[in-house]
Amino acid sequence: MVMALGFVIVIISLALLYDFLNGANDSANAIATVIATKALTPLKALSLASFFNLLGAFTFTKVAKTVGKGIVPTGALPTNVFLLVLISGLLGAIIWTYICTSLGIPISVTHSLVGAILGAGIVAGGTGIVQWKVLSDKVFLAIALGPFAGFIAGALLFSLISWLLYLFFKNTPATTTEGTFKKLQIISSSFMAFSHGMNDTQNAMGMITAALITGGFILVEHPEQFPVPWWVKIMCGSVMALGTLLMGGKVIRTMGWRLTKLEPKHGFSAETGAGLAVVAVSLAGMPVSTTHVIGSGVIGGTFFQSLRRIRWPEVWRMLTAWVITIPLAAVIGGAVYWVVQLGL
C-alpha cells in the first residue's frame, strides 16, 4: 500500500507535467487561428480557451476512460506493475512531446501517450494484455478519420461561405466582411476549445483516475465505472492553460502562420469544422488528435481557393511527425519501463 501510494503521487505529478506540455502543444491549436487573424489578442484568446477547455472537460469523460483503462486494462497486471506502466507511459509521452514542442512541431500529444502506454504495456506483460479491439475501434480509427474529417469539414464550410459571400454580399466592402468574421471567430474558437476539453484535456484525467482506482483510493462498485473526481478536472484544466501561456508560442506560429496564409473566414471555417469533428468522436469516447483535425481543417479551408497559399514544406514536416508519433512513443515508453524496472 505504501509503495502504491508513492507510485500514485508520482503518476499525479507526471500527469500534470504531461498536461502542461499538452497545453503547450495541442491546446495551442485551439487558439492559433484566432490569434493569427488578429480576431483576439493572445491573452484574451488564452482566457477564452481556458474557460471552454474546462467546460468541455466537465461535460464528458468517455475519453478519460478510454485512455485510463482502455489500452491496458487495470486488472491485467499486478497493482504495482500496472502503476509502473502508467509512469513509464507518461514519461515516454513527456519526452517525445517536449522534443516536438521545443522544435515547434504540432504533434498529437494524445497519440504520444497512447503509444507510450502501448510500448510500456507490451514490455511489462506482452502483446496479449493489450486491448487491441479498443485500439483499432477507437484510437487507430480516429487516426484515420481525424485528418480526413477536418479537411473535408474545413473545405466544405469555406466553400459554402465563399458561395454565400458571392451570392449575397459581393458588393460589401472587404473590411466589413473581415470584421464580421473576426467576431464569428470568437464563437468558433470557443467551440474549438470546448471540443478540445471534451477530448485532449481528458488524457491526464484518465491517467490520474486510473491510478487512484488501481491504488484503492477511489472505490468502484463495478469494473466499468470510471468516476473522475472534480478536483482532478479543475487541476488538469488549469495546468493545461498554463502550458499554453508559457510554451505554446512556437506551435501557435506554426498552425497560425506557417501552414497557410489565413484570413478570418479561413480561421472560422477551420475552427468550426474541426470543432464539429472533435465533438463527434469525443461522444464515441475516441481519443482523436485535435492537432490532426485542426491542422487538416486549416489546409482544407484554403485548399480550393489557392494551393499556392499552402506552405507545403511545413505540411510535410507536420505529417511526418504525425506518422512516426505512435511507433516512436511506443519505443520510448517501452525503454523507459525497462530502465525504471531495472532501477527498482
N, C-alpha and C positions, 0 to 999 in steps of 0.2 A: 504493500500500500504506500509506503514511504517513497519507494522508487517510482511508482506510478504517479504520485503527486509531483515529484521532481520532473518527470517527463511531461506532464500536463503543463506545468509552468513554462518549460522550455518551448512547448508547442504554441502556447498563447503568445509568447514573446516573438517567436519566429513568424507566426501567422500575422502579427501586427507589422513586422518588418516587411513581409511579403505584401501586405495590404498597402503599405506606404509606397512600395515600388510599383504596385498595381496602379495606384493613383498617379504616379509619375509617368506611366506608360499608357495604360488603357483608358483611364479616366480622362486623360488629356484629349482623347479622341472626341469626347462628347462636346467639348468647348472649342476645339481647334478652328472649325469653320466660322463660328460666330465671332471669334477674335480676328481671324484673317480678313473678314469682310468689314470689320470695324462696327459691327452691329452693337457690340458691347465692349467695354473695357475689360482687360484681363481680370481685375478684381471683382467686377460685377458678374462676369461670366463664371468665375470660380464660386462665388457665393450662391449663385443660382444653381449651378451643377451640384454643389454640396447638399443643398436642401432637397433637390429632387432625387439625387442618388440615395439619400437616407430614406426618403419616402418610398422609393421603389423597393428598397431592402426590407422595409417593414411590411410591405404589401404581400410579397410572395417569398417562399423559402424552398420551393421544389428543387432549385438548382443546388442549394446548400446541401440537401440530402444526397443528390447525385454525386457531388464532389466528395462529401464526407464519408460516405459508405457505399457508393455505387461502383467504385472501381475495384477496391479490395474490401470485401465485407468484414465487418467488425469481428465476427465470430470465427473467421477463417484462421486466425493466428492467436497465439497466447497474448494476453493483455500487453505485456511489456514489449513484445516483438512488434505488435501492431502499432503501438505508440512510437516505436523506433522507426517504423516505416513512414509514419506521418512526419516525424522530424526530418528524416532523410529526404522525403518528397519536398518539404518546404525549403530545405537548404538547396536542393537541386534547382528548384524554380527560382529561388532568390539569386543564385549565381548567374543563371542564364539571363534572367530579366535585367539584372544590374548591368551586365555586359552590353546588352542591346540598348538599354535606356541611355547609357553613357555615350553610345555611338549615335543616338538619335534615331534608332531604327524602331518603327512601330511593330511590335510583335503581338502574338496572342499570349498574354500573361496567363490566361485560363489554361491554354493548352500546354504551357510550360509546366504548370502544376500537375496537370493530368499525366503528362509524360514522365515527370519525375516520380510521382507516386507509382506509376506503372513499373518503372525501372526498379525502384526500391522494393516493390511488392514481389516482383519476379525473383530478385536476388534472395529475398527473405524466405519465400515459400514456393517458388517455381511458377510456371505459367498456369498451373491448374487452379490456383486460388484467385486468379483474375476473372472478374465477371465480364467476359468478352461480349456477351449479348448487350449489356448496358453500354459498353464502349461502342459497339457497332451501331446500335439503335439510337444512341443519344449523342455521343461525342463525335465519332467519325462521320455520321450523317450530317451533323452540324458543320463540320469542317467542309464537307462537300457543298452543302446548301447555302452556307453563310455568305460567301463572296458572290455567288450567283444571285441570291435574293437581293443583296444590297445593290448590285449593279443594275439589275432589272428594275427594282423599285426607284432608284435614283434616275435612271434613264426615262422611265415612263412618266414620272412626276415632272421632270424637266420638260419633256416633250409636250405634256398637257399644258403646263404653264406657258410655254412659248406659244402654243396654238391659241390659248385664251388671250394672251397679250396682243398677238397679231390681230385676232378677230375683233376684240372689243376695246383695246387700249393702244392701238398703233399710233394714234396722234397724241398720246400722253407723253409729256417730257420724260426723258430717261431718268432725270434726277428724282422725279416724283415716284416712278415705279421702284427705283432703287431704295428710296426712303421707306416705301411700303414694305418691301421685302426684308429690310433691316428690322422692322418691327415684328414681322412674321417670324423672323429667325429667333427672336426671343422665345416665342412659343415652341418652335421646332427644336431648339437646343434644350429647352426644359424637358420636352418629351423624350429626347435622346438620352438625357441624363437620368430620367426616370426609368427608362428601359435598361440602362446600364446598371442601375441599382437593383433591378429585378434579376440581373444575371451576374455580372462580374463581381459586384460587391459581396456576393454570397460565397465566394470561394473561401475566403478566410473564415467566414462564419461557419461554413461546413466543417473545416478542419478543427476549429476550436470546439464546436459542439460534439463532433465525433470523439475527440479526446476526452471531453467531460463525461460523455456517456460510457466510453470504454473504461475510464478510470473509476467509475462508480459515483461520480459527483453529480450526475443527473440520472434519476431513476425513471425508467420507462416500463410501462406495463406490457407493451407489445413490441416486438423487434422492428416493426415497420414505423413506429413513432420516431420522430426526429425533431424534438422541440428546441428551437433556437432561442436562448434567453434574450430578453430585451436589451440587457446591458452589453451583450456581445454585438448586437446590431448597431447600437449607438457608438461603441468603441471602434468598430471596424469602419463605419461610415466616416467618422471624424478623422481617423488616421489616413484613410484614402484621400480625403480632401487636402490634408496637409502635404501628402506626397505630390499631388498635382501642383500645389502652390510653390513648393520648394524645388522640385526637379522636373516638372512637366514641360519646361520651355522648349527643349530640343525636339521632342515628339510633336508638340503643337506646331512648331515651324515646319516640320516635315509634312504633316497632314494638312496644314492650312495654306502653305505657300509652295512647297516643293513638288507635290504631286501634279498639280494643275493650277491654272490661273482661275481663281474663284471670284465670282460676283455674288451679291446677296441671294439672287434667285437660284444659283447653283448650290449655295450653302443650305438654303431652305429645302431644296429637293433632296439633297443628300441626307440631311438630318431627319427629315420626316420619313423618307423611305427606309432608312436604317433603323429608326425607332420602331416602325411597324414590324419589320422583320425580327428584331430582337425580342419584342413583346411576344410575338407568336411562338418562338422557340422556347422562351422562358416559361410560358404556360405549360409546355410539354416537359419541363424540367431538363432541357438540353443546355449544357454549358457552352454556348456559342462564343466565338471571338468577336467582340464588338469592334476590334481593330479590322478584322476581315470585312465586316459588314459596312462600317462607315467608310473605310478606305475604298471599297468597291463602289459604294454609293457616290463618293466624291468623283470617281472616274466616270461612272455611269451618268452622272449629272452634267458632264461636259462632253461625253463621247460623241453624241450625234450632232453637236454644234460644230466642233472642230477638233480633229485628232492632234493638231499642232499645239493646242492648249495644254495637252497632257505631257508631262515631263517623264518620258519613258525610262530613263536610267534609274530614277527614284522608284518607279513602279516595279521594275525587275528586282531592285535591291530589297524592296519590301516583300515581294513574292518569294524570293529565295529564303528570307527569314521565316516566312510562314511555313514553307515546305519542310525545313530542317528542324523546326522547333520541337516537335514531339519526340522524334528519334534522339536528338542531341540531349534534350532534357531527361529522357529516359536513361541514357548512358550516364549522365551526371548524377541522377538520383540513385542509380544502382551503385555507382562508385562511392558515393557518399555513405550509403548504407554499409557497404563493405568496410570502409575505413572506420566509421563510427563503431561498428560491431567489434572490430579488432581492438579499438580503444577501450571498450568495456570488458 
